[in-house]
Amino acid sequence: MRLVLASVSALALVACGGPAAPVNTAETPAETAPAAVPEAAPAEAPAAEVKYGKTAAYKLDPTHASLIWRVKHFGLSNYTARFTDFDATLQFNPDDASATSLTATINPASVETDYPGDYKAGHADSGFDSWNQDLGQSDKYFNAGAFPQITFNTTEVSTTGPDTGTVTGDLTFLGVTKPVTLDVKYNGVGQFPWAPEQDHIGFSATTTLTRSDFGLTAGTPYVGDEVEIIIEAEFGEAAE
C-alpha cells in the first residue's frame, strides 16, 4: 500500500543528508589556501532504508493498541466497550498495495465494559458473575465457548491518498463470515529509544458493521444494529 511514499522520501532525505559544513568566507592567503578536496561520491542509502522498497513483516505491539466498539443505546448514547486480547500480523509494502496484507484474531471473552457495581445484584437470574462474562460467554451475545475467535483476513488493499487507504477483508464472527472494509490512516514510522534498530509503524482505522448480519440480534430495537469499530495500532518490525 503506497501510503508512506511521501513520509519515506522525507525520511530518506533526513537519513542520507546531514547538514552542510559551514563555509569560511574570510579571504585566505594563496600560500596557505587548502588544497581542493575532490567531490565525494554520493553515499549509499543506509541498509535500514532498503526494506521500504520491499514487503516487510510487522507484529502488533499490544501495549500500544486499542480495539473499541460503540453501539447506540436507546438512542441516548453510544455504549462503548473494548477488547483487551487481540493480535495481528501485517505484511506491509508501501509501494505495492497488492503485496500488503493483514491477519487479525480477537478473543471475544476478553470484552471489557467497565461495568460499575455489583452485576449479580441487579441480574440475579444471570448465570454469570459479571457483565463482561455475560457478554463474552452467553450464547445470546459473543458465545466465546462455541466461537473462541473473531478473525479478520484481508482480501484487498487500496490507496485513497498519500497516507490513507481502505483495507477490505473477511470478518468471521459467531461462525458467520462477511466482508468488512476498514478506512485506514497511516500515521508514520519511528524508532523507540530503547530499540533504535527496530522500526515501528502506526495506523488508525474505523469501520461500521451490522451485527444482525452475523446473527447477533439481542437487545434490538433498544440496542442499535450498527456497530462502530475504532482501532489504534502500532506494529513493530518482525525479526527476519
trRosetta pair geometry for C-beta under 8 A, 3 or more apart (Angstrom, degrees):
i j d omega theta_ij theta_ji phi_ij phi_ji
1 92 7.2 -57 34 -150 96 75
1 93 7.0 117 16 74 50 61
1 94 6.6 -37 82 -125 56 37
1 96 7.8 -26 -27 89 25 31
1 97 4.4 59 -93 -110 57 76
1 100 4.3 -36 -15 8 90 165
1 157 5.0 -90 -73 151 111 127
1 158 7.8 48 -122 96 100 5
1 159 5.8 148 -164 -69 81 92
1 165 5.2 -58 -164 -43 129 176
1 186 7.8 172 113 -56 121 133
2 5 5.2 13 180 -38 92 114
2 94 5.6 73 -124 163 43 61
2 95 5.6 48 -96 -119 93 30
2 96 7.4 70 -55 -33 88 21
2 97 6.4 -67 -5 -48 76 88
2 159 5.3 -36 55 -65 83 155
3 94 6.2 -104 46 -135 62 81
3 159 6.2 -167 -72 -116 71 103
3 162 7.2 96 -160 151 46 38
3 163 5.3 75 -179 -137 86 39
3 164 6.9 154 -131 10 105 13
3 165 5.4 -91 -78 -17 116 122
3 184 7.7 -63 -100 112 156 109
3 186 3.9 125 141 -13 131 146
4 7 4.7 -64 -163 53 77 112
4 8 4.9 80 133 -30 96 102
4 52 7.5 -110 101 -147 125 110
4 94 4.2 -72 50 -127 100 134
4 163 7.1 64 -87 -110 49 79
4 186 5.7 -112 -67 145 85 153
4 188 7.7 125 -124 -122 106 37
4 189 6.8 54 -148 -24 144 114
4 201 7.8 -68 -76 -135 148 127
5 8 5.9 -57 -142 37 23 108
5 9 6.3 25 158 -21 61 107
5 94 6.2 164 -62 154 61 113
5 95 7.2 96 -88 -90 98 71
5 162 6.6 -101 51 -151 95 85
6 9 5.8 -54 -149 33 29 112
6 10 6.5 26 155 -16 63 106
6 162 4.9 21 -4 -178 127 131
6 163 7.3 -73 44 -51 115 96
7 10 5.8 -58 -152 37 32 109
7 11 6.2 30 152 -18 66 107
7 163 7.1 77 -26 -92 119 113
7 186 7.7 -133 7 121 147 119
7 188 5.7 -161 -148 -121 151 74
7 189 6.6 135 137 14 129 96
8 11 5.5 -55 -146 38 33 112
8 12 6.2 37 154 -24 66 104
8 52 4.9 148 -145 -168 137 148
8 94 6.0 133 -30 108 145 167
8 189 7.6 47 -85 16 74 139
9 12 5.7 -53 -149 32 29 112
9 13 6.7 31 152 -19 62 103
10 13 5.7 -53 -154 33 34 112
10 14 6.5 30 151 -15 66 105
11 14 5.7 -56 -149 38 34 109
11 15 6.0 29 156 -18 69 110
11 49 7.7 174 115 -112 104 102
11 189 6.9 -21 -67 68 160 117
12 15 5.7 -56 -141 40 30 109
12 16 5.8 7 168 -4 67 117
12 45 6.5 -29 -149 -128 103 121
12 49 5.7 88 -108 -139 92 140
12 52 7.9 -121 -64 54 111 156
13 16 6.5 -66 -132 46 21 95
13 17 5.7 -30 -176 29 62 116
14 17 7.2 -77 -122 54 13 77
15 45 7.3 57 103 -153 121 79
15 46 5.7 -94 162 12 125 122
15 48 7.7 -131 -153 72 153 111
15 49 6.3 171 88 -63 156 124
16 43 6.3 180 -162 83 87 109
16 45 5.7 -52 -85 -110 125 68
16 46 7.3 -147 -81 -9 76 84
16 49 7.8 -10 -53 -36 106 161
24 28 7.5 65 114 -51 124 116
28 32 6.0 -119 177 88 94 91
28 33 4.8 118 114 -96 119 75
28 34 7.6 -35 158 0 163 74
29 32 4.8 59 68 26 96 98
29 33 6.9 -137 93 -39 43 79
30 33 5.6 -31 -146 -7 33 119
34 37 7.6 -2 133 -37 117 94
40 43 7.7 13 133 -50 120 81
45 49 4.4 -83 161 63 119 140
45 50 7.1 143 102 -60 117 69
46 49 5.3 103 66 -5 75 99
47 50 5.7 -33 -168 0 51 118
48 51 6.9 -42 -178 13 46 107
48 197 7.8 -139 -98 -153 125 63
48 199 7.5 142 -174 -48 109 113
49 52 5.8 -42 -175 17 60 115
50 53 6.2 -61 -172 32 50 106
50 54 7.2 7 146 10 76 111
51 54 6.1 -82 -151 54 44 92
51 56 4.7 43 -179 -69 114 136
51 199 7.6 -160 79 12 143 147
51 237 7.7 36 149 -135 167 134
52 94 5.9 -16 -165 30 82 130
52 95 7.8 95 153 -22 70 107
53 95 6.5 10 -139 3 50 145
54 93 6.6 -68 160 -118 26 102
55 91 5.4 13 -179 175 117 94
55 92 6.8 152 -151 75 66 31
55 93 4.1 -48 -88 -64 72 109
55 96 7.4 -66 -64 64 94 115
55 99 4.6 -120 -74 154 124 120
55 100 7.4 -164 -122 -79 101 53
56 91 7.6 169 81 -154 28 54
56 92 5.9 -29 63 64 77 84
56 93 7.5 136 11 -80 63 61
56 237 6.3 -29 156 -136 127 96
56 238 7.7 169 164 38 80 85
57 89 6.9 -16 -165 -174 96 98
57 90 7.3 145 -159 83 48 54
57 91 5.8 -25 -99 -101 67 67
57 92 7.9 142 -105 18 18 77
57 237 7.5 96 84 -163 57 57
57 238 4.1 -43 108 42 102 130
57 240 7.9 139 38 -93 111 64
58 89 7.4 156 82 -162 51 52
58 90 4.4 -17 63 65 100 104
58 91 7.9 178 22 -82 75 22
58 92 5.7 11 4 3 121 122
58 201 6.3 -61 -117 37 163 110
58 235 3.6 64 150 149 125 124
58 236 6.3 159 -158 76 83 27
58 237 5.7 -49 -103 -98 80 38
58 238 5.9 -161 -104 -17 20 89
59 88 7.7 150 -161 88 47 56
59 89 5.9 -22 -107 -109 65 72
59 90 7.7 -166 -76 24 20 79
59 235 6.3 156 73 -158 24 83
59 236 5.8 -24 62 61 81 83
59 238 5.0 97 -20 -80 97 98
60 65 5.7 5 -176 -51 107 161
60 86 7.6 -63 128 113 168 79
60 87 5.6 -176 44 -156 133 51
60 88 4.2 89 -48 50 127 83
60 89 7.3 -88 -14 -66 86 38
60 90 7.7 106 -58 -12 71 100
60 104 7.9 78 -48 -116 141 92
60 233 6.1 -60 -132 -161 97 112
60 234 7.7 104 -158 81 56 49
60 235 5.8 -49 -94 -103 39 76
61 64 4.8 9 106 42 115 99
61 65 6.3 151 81 -28 62 105
61 200 6.7 0 -25 -136 147 118
61 233 7.8 139 46 -175 75 66
61 234 4.5 -31 47 93 122 96
61 235 6.3 -174 -7 -107 87 19
61 236 5.0 92 -65 -23 106 100
62 65 5.5 -69 -132 37 36 118
62 86 7.6 160 -118 68 102 61
62 87 7.1 -42 -73 -96 114 70
64 202 7.7 -70 135 -107 122 112
64 232 7.9 -92 157 130 66 100
64 233 7.7 101 112 -159 75 33
64 234 4.0 -2 102 27 122 129
65 86 7.5 -119 123 76 130 104
65 231 7.8 -12 -168 -171 88 81
65 232 6.3 -177 -145 97 44 68
65 233 4.5 28 -123 -116 102 66
65 234 6.3 -131 -63 29 82 68
66 82 6.4 -46 -172 -148 90 138
66 230 7.7 -9 110 110 101 89
66 231 7.2 177 87 -148 60 41
66 232 4.8 24 42 47 92 101
66 233 7.9 -140 34 -66 47 60
67 82 5.9 128 83 -162 59 84
67 83 4.7 -24 86 50 120 98
67 86 5.4 35 -5 20 152 155
67 106 6.8 -143 133 -113 166 123
67 229 7.5 -20 -167 -164 78 94
67 230 7.9 155 -156 81 34 55
67 231 5.7 4 -109 -109 68 81
68 80 6.4 -3 -175 -167 109 97
68 81 7.4 165 -152 91 65 31
68 82 4.6 -39 -100 -95 63 96
68 229 7.4 144 83 -160 54 47
68 230 4.4 -19 67 63 104 101
68 231 7.6 -167 28 -73 71 39
69 80 7.4 168 88 -146 42 53
69 81 6.1 -16 61 66 86 77
69 82 7.0 156 15 -96 69 41
69 83 7.8 49 -6 -18 107 89
69 227 5.4 -1 -172 177 113 109
69 228 6.7 153 -157 80 57 52
69 229 5.5 -21 -102 -100 82 63
69 230 7.4 179 -83 19 32 75
70 78 4.2 16 180 168 120 113
70 79 6.7 157 -154 75 61 44
70 80 4.8 -15 -100 -96 89 76
70 227 7.1 152 72 -162 41 61
70 228 4.5 -15 59 59 96 106
70 230 7.2 35 -5 -7 107 113
71 78 6.9 136 57 -159 19 67
71 79 5.3 -25 64 57 77 98
71 211 7.5 3 -111 -23 136 138
71 223 5.9 32 134 -179 125 93
71 224 4.9 -165 -179 58 80 99
71 226 7.3 168 -130 89 76 49
71 227 5.0 -29 -82 -107 100 76
71 228 7.4 -177 -71 19 48 74
72 75 5.9 19 175 -88 119 40
72 77 7.7 152 -148 84 52 34
72 78 6.3 -42 -88 -103 48 59
72 79 7.4 50 142 9 6 87
72 223 7.0 149 85 -165 64 43
72 224 3.2 81 43 -35 99 131
72 226 7.3 46 0 59 107 86
73 76 6.1 -52 92 52 79 87
73 77 5.4 -14 51 64 106 81
73 78 7.4 140 6 -130 89 11
73 79 4.2 87 -41 -37 124 110
73 222 7.3 15 -161 150 54 81
73 223 6.1 -9 -108 -111 61 71
73 224 7.5 -78 -50 -6 34 91
74 77 7.9 27 56 24 85 72
74 222 5.3 -9 -80 -166 72 84
74 223 7.9 -18 -38 -73 54 46
75 224 7.9 115 -73 -65 57 101
78 228 7.3 -20 -156 34 130 128
79 223 7.3 -39 22 -133 142 98
81 111 5.9 25 151 -174 130 96
81 112 6.3 172 -170 83 86 49
81 113 4.5 -31 -113 -102 120 66
81 114 7.6 -167 -116 15 74 83
81 135 7.7 -72 -178 137 172 166
82 111 7.5 156 87 -151 33 56
82 112 5.3 -19 68 59 82 98
83 86 5.4 71 115 -37 125 118
83 106 5.3 3 161 -161 169 112
83 107 7.0 152 -170 62 115 64
83 108 7.4 -66 -113 -113 122 35
83 110 5.1 71 -165 92 78 102
83 111 5.8 -42 -96 -93 68 54
83 112 7.2 143 -116 11 17 85
84 110 4.6 -132 54 167 77 110
84 111 7.9 157 5 -109 84 8
84 112 5.2 62 -32 -22 115 127
85 106 7.4 117 94 -163 66 54
85 107 4.0 -16 95 39 117 126
85 109 7.7 -11 47 74 134 75
85 110 3.5 -169 22 -76 101 163
86 104 6.6 16 175 -179 107 100
86 105 6.5 -176 -152 94 67 52
86 106 4.3 -13 -107 -107 108 70
86 107 6.7 -144 -73 13 58 73
86 110 7.4 -152 -39 70 74 146
87 104 6.9 176 92 -149 46 61
87 105 5.4 1 55 54 88 92
88 102 6.2 -4 -172 -170 113 97
88 103 6.7 170 -150 89 64 47
88 104 3.9 -15 -99 -101 97 88
88 105 7.6 -179 -76 20 55 58
88 233 6.9 -9 48 -154 144 149
88 235 7.5 -80 94 -95 105 109
89 102 7.3 165 84 -150 49 51
89 103 5.3 1 53 56 93 94
89 104 7.9 -171 22 -75 56 52
89 238 7.8 23 -143 -56 94 144
90 100 7.7 -8 -176 -165 87 84
90 101 7.5 174 -152 88 48 46
90 102 5.2 -9 -106 -104 75 83
90 235 5.2 -38 29 -126 133 164
91 99 6.9 -105 134 154 109 69
91 100 6.2 -178 98 -142 73 38
91 101 4.7 17 48 48 109 85
91 102 7.6 -146 28 -66 67 43
92 100 5.5 30 -126 -125 44 97
92 201 6.8 -140 117 57 175 160
92 235 7.6 139 -24 90 141 152
93 96 4.5 -20 119 54 133 87
93 97 7.7 -142 79 -68 95 16
93 99 3.9 15 20 89 149 117
93 100 5.3 -134 36 -60 76 81
96 99 4.1 43 103 14 115 114
96 100 7.2 165 97 -22 63 85
97 100 5.6 -57 -154 26 42 115
97 157 4.5 -155 -177 102 92 97
97 158 6.1 63 180 -104 157 29
97 159 5.9 -130 -73 -26 134 91
97 165 7.2 -174 -120 -148 121 145
98 157 7.3 -172 -82 54 26 97
100 154 7.7 -63 119 128 71 168
100 157 4.7 -71 81 66 109 169
101 153 8.0 3 -179 -171 105 70
101 154 4.7 -163 -148 58 69 130
101 157 7.2 -132 -83 -26 45 129
102 152 7.2 -9 115 115 100 103
102 153 7.7 -175 93 -141 59 34
102 154 4.8 90 42 -33 75 121
102 167 6.2 17 23 -170 134 143
102 169 6.9 -91 72 -60 96 151
103 151 7.5 -18 -169 -168 83 96
103 152 7.1 165 -154 88 40 62
103 153 5.2 6 -112 -107 81 76
103 154 7.4 -100 -64 4 54 83
104 151 6.9 156 86 -156 57 51
104 152 4.4 3 54 53 102 104
104 153 7.9 -160 28 -66 64 46
105 149 5.2 -38 -158 -158 103 116
105 150 7.1 138 -163 75 50 53
105 151 5.4 -16 -104 -102 70 76
105 152 7.9 -157 -69 23 33 70
106 110 7.5 -129 178 47 75 116
106 149 6.9 126 63 -163 50 62
106 150 4.0 -19 60 61 106 106
106 151 7.6 -160 20 -70 75 33
106 152 8.0 47 -11 -7 104 100
107 110 4.3 73 89 -9 104 114
107 144 7.3 45 177 -140 69 128
107 148 7.1 -21 -135 172 74 73
107 149 6.9 -41 -95 -106 50 61
107 150 7.9 -129 -44 20 8 85
108 111 6.4 -1 179 -34 55 104
108 136 5.6 157 134 -148 75 78
108 142 3.9 -172 168 170 129 131
108 143 7.6 8 105 61 151 46
108 144 4.5 -163 80 -88 101 98
108 147 6.9 35 14 101 146 90
108 148 7.3 -152 30 -158 97 29
108 149 7.5 174 -10 -123 92 12
108 150 5.6 101 -59 -25 97 107
109 136 4.2 97 -128 169 46 130
109 137 6.4 46 -114 -66 95 80
109 142 7.3 -174 -67 106 47 132
109 144 3.9 110 -56 -169 92 175
109 148 7.4 -21 -12 -141 114 71
110 136 7.2 131 13 -119 23 139
111 132 5.8 -178 90 -150 82 77
111 135 5.3 -94 92 104 150 118
111 136 4.7 -170 26 -73 108 98
111 142 6.6 168 -26 -14 137 159
112 132 6.2 1 -111 -114 40 123
113 131 5.3 -73 60 108 148 118
113 132 5.6 -160 16 -78 98 74
113 135 6.5 107 -41 13 133 154
115 119 5.9 42 128 -78 141 110
115 130 6.6 156 58 -175 134 87
115 131 3.9 115 -52 34 161 133
115 132 6.7 -145 10 -33 117 79
117 121 7.1 -86 154 46 104 126
117 122 7.5 53 116 -9 127 123
118 121 3.8 63 101 -4 116 118
118 122 7.2 136 94 -4 74 84
119 122 6.6 -78 -164 47 34 93
119 123 5.7 -26 163 32 75 118
119 126 7.3 -56 143 61 102 152
119 128 7.6 -40 123 107 138 87
119 129 6.8 102 68 151 121 41
119 130 4.9 132 15 -131 153 41
119 131 5.0 -159 -117 -32 135 78
119 134 7.5 -162 172 -8 142 126
120 123 6.2 -82 -124 66 28 76
120 124 6.5 67 175 -99 69 50
120 126 6.9 -129 -113 59 62 108
120 129 6.2 -30 -54 -143 115 54
121 124 7.5 1 -156 -64 17 83
123 126 4.0 23 141 -10 112 124
123 131 7.9 122 6 -79 153 79
123 134 7.5 -35 135 -66 161 157
126 134 5.7 -43 -162 -94 133 129
128 131 7.8 118 107 -88 125 17
128 133 4.0 -175 -169 103 120 111
128 134 4.1 -173 57 -67 149 75
128 137 6.4 154 -98 58 132 122
128 138 6.8 -87 -27 -56 138 100
129 133 5.9 53 48 26 70 152
130 133 4.7 98 57 6 82 99
130 134 6.9 -145 97 -4 45 87
131 134 5.4 -52 -143 38 36 114
131 135 6.0 32 160 -16 69 108
132 135 6.2 -60 -145 41 24 105
132 136 6.0 11 162 -8 63 117
133 136 6.0 -65 -138 46 25 104
133 137 5.4 -14 177 13 66 122
134 137 6.8 -69 -121 50 14 87
134 138 5.1 14 -174 -26 60 125
134 141 7.0 83 138 12 66 144
135 138 6.9 -22 -92 25 13 107
135 141 4.8 -112 -154 149 49 165
135 142 6.2 49 150 1 64 110
136 141 7.2 -24 -32 102 11 124
136 142 5.1 -37 -140 60 36 132
136 144 5.1 -3 163 -16 82 132
137 141 7.9 44 58 64 30 108
137 142 7.3 1 -35 71 18 91
137 143 7.2 48 -179 -117 29 25
137 144 5.4 -59 -97 36 55 100
137 145 6.1 53 -152 -24 83 99
138 141 4.8 62 70 22 98 98
138 142 7.5 77 54 37 65 63
138 143 6.8 -60 101 -73 36 61
139 143 4.7 56 -117 -101 52 109
139 146 7.0 53 -108 4 94 132
140 143 7.9 154 33 -56 26 94
140 218 4.4 85 167 -85 98 147
141 216 7.0 47 -147 -141 42 112
141 218 6.0 -72 -77 41 67 150
142 147 7.4 -125 164 74 64 107
142 174 7.5 -128 -150 -72 42 94
142 216 8.0 11 -81 -107 48 133
143 146 4.8 -25 157 42 108 106
143 147 5.4 56 100 25 96 100
143 174 6.3 76 48 -118 123 88
144 147 6.6 -83 -123 73 28 62
144 148 5.6 62 -179 -112 74 53
145 148 7.3 13 -136 -71 12 85
146 175 7.7 -44 133 -39 106 120
147 150 7.6 59 143 -68 108 64
147 173 7.4 89 150 -171 146 40
147 174 5.4 -159 11 -113 171 34
147 175 5.6 -117 -94 -38 127 79
149 172 7.9 33 108 93 87 108
150 171 7.3 0 179 -172 94 87
150 172 6.8 179 -156 87 50 63
150 173 5.0 16 -127 -100 101 83
151 170 7.9 9 108 104 92 86
151 171 7.4 171 89 -149 49 44
151 172 4.7 7 54 47 92 107
152 169 5.1 80 178 106 84 136
152 170 7.1 170 -147 82 48 47
152 171 5.1 -9 -100 -100 85 72
152 172 7.7 -162 -71 19 41 70
152 180 7.2 -66 -127 58 111 123
153 169 5.3 -179 87 -169 33 115
153 170 5.3 -9 57 51 88 94
154 157 6.2 7 -174 -51 138 95
154 167 5.8 -66 -114 -174 113 96
154 168 6.9 94 -152 80 70 46
154 169 4.2 -70 -97 -86 37 112
155 168 5.5 -56 61 109 91 91
155 169 5.4 150 1 -114 78 46
155 170 6.2 80 -36 -26 118 85
155 179 7.0 -61 31 -122 142 105
156 166 7.9 7 110 107 94 96
156 167 7.8 169 90 -155 54 39
156 168 4.4 6 57 54 95 112
156 169 7.9 -161 32 -66 58 54
157 165 6.4 28 -179 153 82 135
157 166 7.4 176 -151 89 44 55
157 167 5.4 -4 -109 -110 81 72
157 168 7.6 -156 -72 27 38 70
158 165 5.8 177 93 -164 47 92
158 166 5.0 2 57 53 96 94
158 168 7.8 29 3 -3 100 104
159 164 7.3 108 -165 88 64 53
159 165 4.5 -53 -110 -99 45 105
160 164 4.7 -54 70 108 98 101
160 165 5.4 164 9 -105 82 36
160 166 6.2 73 -32 -20 118 89
161 164 4.1 34 46 40 106 103
161 165 7.6 -137 38 -57 63 57
163 185 6.2 38 132 -163 92 73
163 186 4.6 -123 -165 58 79 93
163 187 7.8 99 177 -73 124 24
164 183 7.4 -7 -170 -178 104 82
164 184 6.7 155 -158 87 57 57
164 185 5.3 -24 -102 -103 80 67
164 186 7.2 -142 -72 11 31 79
165 184 5.2 -20 69 65 77 105
165 186 7.4 38 10 -26 104 102
166 181 5.4 -2 -175 -176 113 107
166 182 6.7 155 -158 78 58 52
166 183 6.0 -31 -102 -102 77 52
166 184 6.7 156 -104 14 22 91
167 181 7.1 155 79 -157 41 57
167 182 4.5 -10 59 56 94 107
167 184 5.4 50 -7 -25 107 136
167 205 7.2 -35 33 -130 121 138
168 179 6.1 8 -177 -173 101 106
168 180 7.2 173 -148 88 59 37
168 181 4.5 -23 -96 -100 83 83
168 182 7.6 -167 -74 20 35 67
169 179 7.2 170 93 -144 22 66
169 180 6.4 -23 66 61 69 80
169 182 7.7 3 16 -2 101 104
170 177 5.1 7 -178 -173 108 109
170 178 7.3 152 -151 76 64 20
170 179 6.1 -47 -95 -93 56 57
170 180 7.8 104 -141 18 13 81
171 177 6.9 163 81 -148 40 57
171 178 5.9 -25 62 66 90 72
171 179 7.4 104 14 -150 83 12
171 180 4.3 26 -12 2 128 129
171 209 7.1 -69 70 -106 161 153
172 175 7.3 -4 -178 -134 93 13
172 176 7.0 171 -148 82 58 34
172 177 4.5 -22 -94 -92 83 84
173 176 6.2 -29 70 60 63 83
173 178 8.0 -44 30 25 97 98
173 214 4.5 -9 87 -153 106 151
173 216 7.7 -46 132 -21 117 125
174 214 5.0 115 42 158 117 100
174 215 5.3 -137 116 60 142 113
174 216 6.2 172 -24 -50 156 95
175 215 7.9 -6 60 26 90 145
176 213 7.2 -179 132 133 141 67
176 214 4.5 178 66 -139 129 64
176 215 5.7 151 -22 -4 143 108
178 209 7.6 127 91 -151 130 117
178 213 5.4 38 -70 141 167 125
178 214 6.6 -111 3 -73 127 85
180 207 5.7 79 172 159 103 155
180 209 5.6 -29 -117 -88 120 118
181 207 6.3 166 87 -122 47 120
182 205 4.5 5 179 -174 121 122
182 206 7.0 141 -157 67 74 26
182 207 4.7 -77 -101 -48 58 119
182 229 7.9 -71 -109 91 93 123
182 231 7.3 -22 -144 29 132 135
183 205 6.5 157 78 -153 47 65
183 206 5.4 -18 58 61 100 80
183 207 6.6 154 9 -76 75 67
184 203 5.6 -19 -165 -169 102 120
184 204 7.3 152 -155 82 53 46
184 205 4.6 -15 -102 -99 73 97
185 203 6.6 151 78 -158 50 65
185 204 4.7 -6 55 58 103 94
185 205 7.3 -169 21 -74 65 51
186 201 7.3 -31 -157 179 94 108
186 202 7.7 119 -167 85 52 54
186 203 5.8 -34 -106 -102 49 82
187 201 7.8 141 61 177 77 63
187 202 4.0 -44 63 95 120 102
187 203 6.2 -166 3 -88 95 24
187 204 6.2 82 -50 -12 117 91
188 201 7.2 -156 106 -141 33 66
188 202 6.3 2 55 44 65 98
189 199 5.6 -13 -170 -168 109 111
189 200 7.0 154 -156 80 58 45
189 201 4.9 -26 -99 -94 77 82
190 199 7.5 133 71 -153 22 65
190 200 5.7 -29 69 64 71 94
190 202 7.9 -1 19 -7 102 111
191 195 6.8 -136 -172 97 81 68
191 196 4.9 63 153 -142 133 49
191 197 7.5 98 -145 0 129 11
191 198 6.7 134 -134 71 87 49
191 199 6.2 -59 -81 -102 81 47
191 200 6.9 143 -100 14 32 88
192 195 4.8 38 64 42 104 88
192 196 7.3 -117 78 -69 48 46
192 198 7.4 -11 31 72 94 97
192 200 6.5 52 -27 -7 94 136
193 196 6.7 2 -148 -64 29 92
195 198 4.4 -27 151 36 114 114
195 236 7.7 -1 115 -143 156 124
198 236 5.8 15 156 -168 125 99
198 237 5.0 -162 -163 48 77 104
199 236 7.6 151 90 -155 47 51
199 237 4.5 70 54 -35 81 127
200 234 5.4 11 178 180 114 109
200 235 6.7 162 -155 80 64 43
200 236 5.2 -29 -99 -98 85 63
200 237 7.2 -108 -70 -13 42 79
201 234 7.2 164 84 -154 34 62
201 235 5.3 -15 60 58 84 96
202 232 7.8 -2 -171 -175 102 76
202 233 6.8 171 -149 94 62 49
202 234 4.6 -26 -97 -100 90 75
202 235 7.4 178 -83 16 40 70
203 231 7.5 3 109 114 96 105
203 232 7.8 176 92 -151 54 39
203 233 5.3 -8 60 63 90 94
203 235 7.7 23 4 -7 103 107
204 231 7.0 155 -161 89 43 66
204 232 5.6 -11 -108 -105 76 70
204 233 7.9 166 -86 23 33 69
205 229 7.8 -15 116 116 89 100
205 230 7.9 157 87 -158 54 36
205 231 4.2 -8 61 61 96 114
205 233 7.4 -5 11 13 109 111
206 228 7.0 -15 -165 -173 101 91
206 229 6.5 156 -155 85 50 66
206 230 5.6 -5 -105 -105 87 61
206 231 7.1 -167 -73 22 40 78
207 228 7.8 168 90 -154 39 51
207 229 4.9 -2 58 53 81 113
208 226 5.5 6 179 -175 111 107
208 227 6.9 160 -156 78 62 42
208 228 5.2 -27 -101 -100 85 63
208 229 7.1 -172 -84 14 32 78
209 213 7.0 -106 173 43 90 128
209 214 7.8 31 150 -17 125 119
209 226 7.4 158 82 -152 30 60
209 227 5.5 -21 64 60 80 95
209 229 6.7 33 2 -18 102 117
210 213 4.5 86 87 -14 97 110
210 225 5.6 10 -153 146 82 99
210 226 5.9 -37 -97 -96 64 62
210 227 7.6 157 -103 15 15 82
211 214 6.0 -64 -166 41 49 102
211 216 4.2 -66 165 77 104 110
211 217 7.4 168 112 -75 98 41
211 225 5.9 -144 40 -165 87 56
211 226 7.7 -173 -4 -100 84 12
211 227 5.3 76 -50 -19 104 122
212 215 7.2 59 -164 -79 43 10
212 216 6.6 -113 -85 67 36 56
212 217 5.2 55 -111 -86 91 88
212 220 7.3 23 -73 -50 119 153
212 225 5.2 -27 -10 -149 111 112
217 220 5.3 -58 -176 11 75 127
217 225 8.0 -5 -122 -112 67 94
218 223 7.5 10 108 50 62 139
219 222 5.7 -97 175 67 75 90
219 223 3.4 12 134 20 126 128
220 223 6.2 -81 -72 61 48 76
220 225 6.3 36 -103 -71 124 89
224 227 7.5 157 99 -68 101 56
